[in-house]
Amino acid sequence: MKVFKQILRCVAFLAGLMIILTALHPVLAPKNNTYEAGIEDESANGILSEKKNTIDVLVLGDSLSHTAISPMLLYKDYGITSYLCGSYGQFMYDTLRYLELAFENQSPKIVLLETDTLYRKFSVGDAIASGIQCEFPVFRYHDRWKDITFADFKGDIRYTSINNYKGYRGKDIVKGIPNEPYMIETTEVESVSIMNQIYMDEIAEFCEEKGVQLILVSTPSVLNCNYARHNGIQEIADKYGLEYIDMNLMTEEVPIDWTMDTRDKGDHLNHEGARKVTNYLGKFLVGKNILSDHRNDVAYSNWNKSLDIYMEKIEMVFDEKIPVALNQNK
């Protein structure tokens, strides 16, 4: 009987804890997608402010994604509306979370997954902790108690952070390396870890259920890409029947000059490198024949405003060789 009572006490305690955690979430959760409101990554979460069902291409991945692809250049040259939910050091459980978050308000036709995140290792404990934070976001935002105001108890949510670069974070810095071969052909395979494959399963299944084309993309990076990894990603692509674009092998289509097009000695591309990647990607996406050109669509007039800001503060400034980091929203 004593054991039974102890079990009841434990169940009652856990039930009470669940009720408390559930009740705290609406209070502690950010009511806006700004750093000031407590959001984790204002740039990646800028998609929350985009008008419903206006993003045709979603890009996911770690920093290789948001330094190599410029959504505003895709719009300027091809009329494609895209958003980069890439973040620094993004793990696959983060990738899945951003994918699900984006689809809460958007219905992209194509999802591009930058493959470097598939080789970012994490533990079972990390995955469990991430899962708990998704189920009970109070754990993700517990530090916000210091900044709680009366408005937080009202629960009104209003996303106002418009990212005019659509998640792109380029730099016009040149720290080059010699143009030496780094994709040496081999039959060796650098396999993707079981943990990453588990999340890849969920991402592929999610996209299939939504009827979305999931495409794997490896953007150029001397430090992060090699032929063994190419073979590992190709195995993943074959397993799920996905298209795989490895720009590290496309030296003619994406003519990266490593003496000029990298900002940190072959790790990430600079803005000039991103221009080359984006130009190829735009032609590739147009060739899919499923995306609309929105440049003359009145419903997308806000994109033209963002483009004006982008051209004034990024393209023109970079052409004049004035270093600017793209971590701002205005």
RAVENLIN-V659517 format. One line per field, one symbol per residue. phi: phi as a letter, one per 20 degrees, with the letter a starting at -180 (. if undefined). Layout:
BEGIN
phi: ???
END
This chain:
BEGIN
phi: .fffffffffffffffffffffffgfeefgebedffeoffcfffefffefggldeecddcqefffeddcdgffffgecmeebbdeebfmfefffgfffffffffcccfecdddfegffdeebeffffffffffffcggffdfffgfdfcgffffnfdbeceeefelnfcebeddcecfedfcdegbefceffffffffffgffffffffemdfececdffaffdcbfffgfffffffffdmdfcddffedfefcffdffcdcdbmnedeeffffgffffffffffffflcdeeefdegfdfffffffgffffedgffffemdfbeecddc
END
